[in-house]
Amino acid sequence: MISSNIYKNIIFRVSMIVLTALSAAWAAETVHQWILFGALMLLLCWEGYMLAHSLNEVNRKIAFFFDAIRNEDTTLTFPETGNRSMNELSLSMNRLNMIIRDTKKQIRQQEQYYQTILEHASTGLLSFDERGNILLTNSAARHLLNCEPLTHITQLERVEKGLSTIFEQMHHVDNKLINISNEWGSLQLLLRSTSMMLKNKKIVLLSIQDIRNELDEKETASWIKLTRVLTHEIMNSIAPITSLSETLAGYYIGEDGPRTPEEMDKQTITNTIKGLTVIQERGKGLVNFVDAYRKLTHLPKPDCKMVNLNDFLEKVKLLLSAEPNFYRVEFSITPVEDSIILFIDENLFSQVIINLVRNSFQALNGRKDGVIKIMASKNTNGTTTINVIDNGPGIPTEILDEIFVPFFTTRENGSGIGLSLSRQIIRLHRGNLKVISRQDIETIFSIEI
């Protein structure tokens, strides 16, 4: 509508100029009316001036409008007076200016909203460019680093020597764990980085999290679990020994002191022998328990070598074939298509696989359709996953987090160190052992290394 009216206005003015020019030519050449010719020429000059003035006014308004946008000035308004086409142009630019002003207002409100969220986040956030200029920080980051204001990463040298260098290296590192000291003590910070392009500049966004408290809580919880299990095992051995000792002492100590051999009868001697036998068994059990604890805490350092995974699994299968339950279940190993070479201690690693399979044998005891599968695969991140899968009853959810606790067991004759020992061996290989269990469907022990 605007362009149409301006177009009509220009066509009208140009038509008038042409008509006036033709009239002036007619007055000069045909009727020789020089006074009329002069008047028409003045009119022609005036019409040309008005056309130029109209076009210049449109250009000037449009130029002012774009200059205002470039300078982020949304207070500029154009008067809606004059001819119709100029009024409509002014009205449209004023409307567009109002839309831009409202949009900028909404953007500012959103920025304030996101800034408020960032300030209230418990995780520290910090971003900087390739020159080390810090673009954004929240209060959590400034509190953890105990440094304010933060405008350049070189200021981090005041926090810890070499800290700015660590931050610069986060251009190429995804995660890093660092220790720093401040007036509140020592902090263990986990740095996570994400790189992005912003206005043709590479920006690094860092999240900074103090994991000391989280680690302390997990360590405390682990100690509580271990202490509970140790107390349970020790009391199971000490309580009957104490009780039997008191009973046996009662056979030989009376109210007046030790009894004479003549006072002992055959039944007393028989009961004494039985009691001493029980004490001996409990004592051996306690010694075995201590040996198991020593084994758990004194694992040898892995003697790692390059091992072909398929060959290794075949050797494990051969060792497992000597198990009494081996032929009572359907046992299979899925070979890896591509040759996978692992850098492992073959003896320690086979101990883990055998222990996991033995647990599966016990879980499938008495089941006619028992299936145990060992499957391995190469992951996209370069790690290898080995899964030991069985279709047993599964592990109850309430004890799923307890099974790796040392000496925790649900079996009557179990030692409770197999899974804990297996996890420690995998960790010594810089890997991880975890479990997924679905009741009455399957249990998967997964080794990632």
C-alpha positions in Angstrom: 0.0 0.0 0.0 2.8 2.4 0.9 4.9 1.7 -2.3 1.7 1.9 -4.4 0.9 5.4 -3.1 4.5 6.6 -3.5 4.5 5.1 -7.0 1.3 6.9 -7.9 2.6 10.2 -6.5 5.8 9.9 -8.6 3.9 9.0 -11.7 1.6 12.0 -11.2 4.5 14.4 -10.7 6.4 13.1 -13.7 3.3 13.3 -15.8 2.8 16.9 -14.8 6.4 17.7 -15.6 6.0 16.1 -19.1 2.7 17.9 -19.7 4.2 21.3 -18.6 7.3 20.7 -20.7 5.1 20.0 -23.8 3.0 23.0 -23.1 6.1 25.3 -22.8 7.4 23.9 -26.1 4.0 24.5 -27.8 3.9 28.1 -26.4 7.3 28.9 -27.8 7.2 27.1 -31.2 3.6 27.5 -32.2 1.9 30.6 -30.7 5.1 32.5 -29.7 3.7 33.4 -26.4 6.9 34.1 -24.5 5.2 35.3 -21.4 3.3 32.0 -21.2 6.5 30.1 -22.1 8.3 31.8 -19.2 5.5 31.0 -16.8 5.4 27.4 -17.9 9.2 27.1 -17.4 8.9 28.5 -13.9 6.1 26.0 -13.3 8.3 23.2 -14.7 11.2 24.2 -12.4 8.9 24.2 -9.5 7.5 20.7 -10.4 11.0 19.4 -10.7 11.9 20.8 -7.4 8.8 19.3 -5.7 9.6 15.9 -7.3 13.2 16.0 -6.0 11.9 17.2 -2.6 9.4 14.4 -2.4 12.0 11.7 -3.3 14.5 13.3 -1.0 12.0 13.3 1.9 11.3 9.5 1.3 15.0 8.8 1.2 15.8 11.0 4.2 13.1 9.2 6.3 14.3 5.8 5.3 17.9 6.7 6.0 17.0 8.2 9.4 15.1 5.0 10.1 17.9 2.6 9.3 20.4 4.9 11.1 18.2 4.7 14.2 18.1 0.9 13.9 21.9 0.7 13.5 22.3 2.9 16.6 19.7 0.9 18.5 17.6 4.0 18.9 13.9 3.1 19.1 12.7 6.5 20.4 12.7 8.0 16.9 9.2 8.8 15.6 8.2 10.3 12.2 5.4 13.0 12.1 2.3 11.8 10.3 1.6 15.0 8.5 1.8 16.0 4.9 0.6 14.2 1.9 -1.1 10.8 2.0 1.9 8.8 0.8 4.3 10.4 3.3 1.8 9.9 6.1 1.5 6.2 5.3 5.3 5.8 5.1 5.7 7.5 8.5 2.9 5.4 10.0 4.4 2.2 8.7 8.0 3.1 9.9 6.6 4.1 13.3 4.7 0.7 13.6 7.9 -1.2 12.6 9.9 0.8 15.1 7.3 -0.1 17.8 7.6 -3.8 16.9 11.4 -3.6 17.1 11.1 -1.8 20.4 8.7 -4.4 21.8 11.0 -7.2 20.5 14.0 -5.7 22.2 12.1 -5.3 25.4 11.1 -9.0 25.3 14.7 -9.9 24.6 15.9 -7.9 27.5 13.3 -9.5 29.8 14.4 -12.9 28.6 18.1 -12.0 29.2 17.2 -10.9 32.7 15.3 -14.1 33.2 18.2 -16.3 32.0 20.7 -14.2 34.0 18.6 -14.8 37.1 18.6 -18.5 36.4 22.4 -18.5 35.9 22.9 -16.5 39.2 20.8 -19.0 41.1 22.5 -22.1 39.6 24.5 -24.0 42.2 27.0 -25.0 39.4 29.5 -22.4 38.5 29.4 -21.2 34.9 32.1 -19.2 33.1 32.7 -18.4 29.4 35.7 -16.9 27.7 37.0 -16.3 24.2 40.3 -17.3 22.5 42.0 -14.2 23.9 41.1 -15.1 27.4 38.4 -12.4 27.8 35.8 -13.6 30.3 32.3 -13.0 28.8 30.1 -14.4 31.5 30.3 -15.6 35.1 27.7 -16.4 37.7 27.9 -15.9 41.4 28.6 -19.7 42.0 31.7 -19.5 39.8 32.9 -16.3 41.5 32.3 -17.9 44.9 34.1 -21.1 44.1 37.1 -19.3 42.6 37.0 -16.6 45.3 37.9 -14.0 42.7 35.9 -10.9 41.8 35.7 -9.1 39.4 36.6 -11.5 36.6 37.3 -10.0 33.3 40.3 -12.0 32.0 41.5 -15.5 32.9 44.9 -14.2 33.9 43.2 -12.9 37.0 42.9 -16.5 38.1 46.6 -16.5 38.9 45.6 -14.7 42.1 43.5 -17.8 43.0 46.1 -20.5 42.2 49.3 -20.4 40.3 48.9 -22.0 36.9 45.1 -22.0 37.0 44.8 -19.6 34.0 46.9 -22.1 32.0 44.5 -24.9 32.9 41.6 -22.8 31.8 43.2 -22.0 28.5 43.8 -25.7 27.9 40.1 -26.3 28.3 39.8 -25.3 24.6 41.0 -28.9 23.9 39.9 -30.8 27.0 36.3 -31.9 27.8 36.8 -32.8 31.5 39.4 -32.1 34.1 39.6 -32.5 37.9 41.7 -29.9 39.7 42.5 -29.0 43.3 42.7 -25.4 44.6 43.0 -23.9 48.0 41.4 -20.8 49.3 40.4 -19.2 52.7 37.7 -22.0 53.2 40.2 -24.8 52.7 40.9 -27.2 49.8 38.4 -27.6 47.0 38.2 -30.4 44.4 36.7 -28.9 41.3 35.4 -30.7 38.3 35.7 -28.7 35.1 33.5 -29.5 32.0 33.9 -27.5 28.8 31.8 -27.0 25.7 33.1 -25.1 22.7 30.9 -23.1 20.3 31.1 -20.4 17.7 29.6 -17.0 18.5 29.9 -14.1 16.0 32.8 -15.9 14.3 34.6 -16.3 17.6 35.3 -19.5 19.4 33.8 -19.4 22.8 34.4 -21.9 25.6 31.7 -22.5 28.2 32.9 -24.0 31.5 30.9 -25.6 34.2 32.7 -25.6 37.6 31.5 -28.0 40.3 32.9 -28.6 43.8 32.6 -32.4 44.1 34.4 -32.6 47.5 31.2 -32.8 49.5 29.7 -35.4 47.1 32.9 -37.5 47.3 32.9 -37.1 51.1 29.2 -38.2 51.3 29.9 -41.3 49.1 33.0 -42.2 51.1 31.1 -41.9 54.4 28.3 -44.0 53.0 30.8 -46.6 51.8 32.4 -46.8 55.2 29.0 -47.1 56.9 28.1 -50.0 54.7 31.5 -51.7 55.1 31.3 -51.2 58.9 27.8 -52.6 59.1 28.9 -55.7 57.1 32.1 -56.2 59.1 30.2 -55.8 62.4 27.7 -58.4 61.2 30.4 -60.9 60.2 32.5 -60.5 63.2 29.5 -60.7 65.6 28.4 -63.9 63.9 31.7 -65.5 64.9 32.4 -63.8 68.2 28.9 -64.2 69.8 28.8 -68.0 69.7 32.4 -68.2 70.9 31.6 -65.9 73.8 28.5 -67.8 74.7 30.2 -71.3 74.5 33.2 -70.0 76.5 30.8 -69.0 79.3 29.0 -72.3 79.2 32.3 -74.3 79.2 33.7 -72.2 82.0 30.5 -73.0 84.0 31.4 -76.7 83.7 34.7 -76.3 85.5 34.2 -73.3 87.8 31.7 -73.7 90.7 30.6 -71.3 93.4 33.6 -72.3 95.6 36.1 -72.1 92.7 37.5 -74.6 90.2 36.0 -78.1 90.3 38.1 -81.2 90.9 38.6 -83.9 88.2 36.5 -86.2 90.3 33.5 -84.0 89.8 33.7 -84.3 86.0 31.5 -86.8 84.4 31.5 -88.3 80.9 28.7 -86.0 79.6 30.6 -82.9 80.7 33.7 -84.0 78.8 31.6 -84.8 75.7 29.9 -81.3 75.9 33.3 -79.7 76.3 34.7 -81.4 73.3 31.7 -80.4 71.2 32.0 -76.8 72.5 35.7 -76.6 71.7 35.0 -78.0 68.2 32.5 -75.2 67.6 34.9 -72.6 68.9 37.6 -74.0 66.6 35.3 -73.8 63.6 34.2 -70.3 64.4 37.8 -69.3 64.9 38.8 -70.7 61.5 35.9 -68.9 60.0 37.1 -65.6 61.5 40.6 -66.3 60.2 39.3 -67.0 56.8 37.3 -63.7 57.0 40.4 -61.8 57.9 42.3 -63.5 55.0 39.5 -62.5 52.6 39.8 -58.9 53.8 43.6 -59.0 53.4 43.1 -60.4 49.9 40.6 -57.6 49.1 42.9 -54.8 50.3 46.2 -56.2 48.9 45.5 -56.8 45.3 48.6 -57.2 43.2 49.4 -54.6 40.5 48.2 -55.9 37.1 50.9 -57.3 34.8 49.2 -56.2 31.6 49.9 -57.6 28.1 48.3 -57.4 24.7 45.6 -60.1 24.6 43.3 -61.0 21.7 39.7 -60.9 23.1 38.4 -63.9 21.2 41.3 -66.1 22.2 41.0 -65.0 25.8 37.2 -65.8 26.0 37.9 -69.3 24.5 40.4 -69.9 27.3 37.9 -68.8 29.9 35.3 -71.2 28.4 37.8 -74.0 28.7 38.4 -73.2 32.4 34.7 -73.0 33.0 34.0 -76.3 31.4 35.4 -77.9 34.6 32.6 -76.4 36.7 30.0 -78.9 37.9 27.1 -76.9 36.6 28.6 -76.1 33.2 26.6 -78.7 31.2 23.4 -78.0 33.1 22.9 -74.6 31.3 23.0 -73.4 27.7 26.4 -71.6 27.7 27.5 -69.5 24.7 30.2 -67.0 23.8 29.5 -64.7 20.9 32.8 -64.1 19.1 33.7 -60.6 18.1 33.7 -60.0 14.3 36.6 -57.5 14.3 39.7 -58.5 16.2 39.8 -56.7 19.5 43.1 -56.5 21.4 42.9 -55.7 25.2 45.8 -54.5 27.3 45.1 -56.6 30.5 46.4 -58.9 33.1 45.0 -62.2 31.7 45.0 -64.0 35.1 43.3 -61.3 37.0 40.8 -60.5 34.2 39.9 -64.2 33.8 39.3 -64.4 37.5 36.6 -61.7 37.1 34.9 -63.4 34.2 34.9 -66.8 36.0 33.5 -65.2 39.1 30.7 -63.6 37.2 29.8 -66.8 35.4 29.9 -68.8 38.7 27.4 -66.3 40.1 25.2 -67.0 37.1 25.5 -70.7 37.6 24.4 -70.3 41.2 21.5 -68.1 40.2 20.3 -70.7 37.7 20.7 -73.6 40.1 17.7 -76.0 39.6 16.5 -74.2 36.5 16.1 -76.4 33.4 16.1 -73.6 30.8 19.1 -71.7 32.1 21.0 -69.6 29.6 24.4 -67.9 30.1 25.8 -65.7 27.4 29.1 -63.8 27.1 28.9 -61.0 24.5 31.6 -58.4 23.6 31.5 -55.3 21.4 33.6 -52.4 20.4 32.1 -49.0 21.3 32.3 -45.8 19.3 34.4 -44.1 21.9 37.1 -46.7 21.6 36.2 -48.7 24.7 35.2 -52.4 24.8 32.2 -53.8 26.6 32.0 -57.4 27.8 28.6 -58.6 29.0 27.8 -61.7 31.1 24.1 -62.3 30.8 21.9 -64.9 32.4 18.1 -65.5 32.5 18.0 -66.1 36.3 15.6 -64.7 38.8 17.5 -61.4 38.9 18.7 -59.3 41.8 16.1 -57.6 44.0 16.0 -53.8 43.5 16.4 -53.1 47.3 19.9 -54.8 47.4 21.1 -53.8 43.9 23.3 -51.1 45.4 24.7 -53.4 48.1 26.0 -56.2 46.0 29.4 -54.6 45.4 29.9 -53.8 49.1 32.7 -56.0 50.6 31.4 -59.0 52.5 27.7 -58.4 51.6 26.1 -61.7 50.6 22.7 -63.2 50.4 24.1 -66.8 50.2 24.5 -68.9 53.2 28.0 -70.0 52.4 29.0 -66.9 50.4 32.1 -64.8 51.3 30.7 -61.6 49.9 34.0 -60.5 48.4 33.7 -61.9 44.8 31.9 -58.9 43.2 33.8 -56.4 45.3 37.1 -58.0 44.3 36.0 -58.2 40.6 35.1 -54.5 40.6 38.5 -53.6 42.1 40.3 -55.6 39.5 38.4 -53.9 36.7 39.2 -50.5 38.2 42.9 -51.4 38.3 42.5 -51.9 34.6 41.0 -48.4 34.3 37.6 -49.9 33.6 34.2 -50.2 35.2 31.9 -53.0 36.3 28.2 -52.4 36.6 25.0 -54.4 36.7 21.5 -54.2 35.2 18.9 -56.6 36.5 15.3 -57.2 35.5 13.4 -59.5 37.8 12.7 -62.9 36.3 14.0 -61.8 32.9 17.7 -61.3 32.9 20.8 -60.0 34.8 23.6 -58.3 32.9 27.0 -57.7 34.4 28.8 -55.3 32.1 32.5 -54.7 32.0 33.6 -51.6 30.1 37.3 -51.2 29.6 
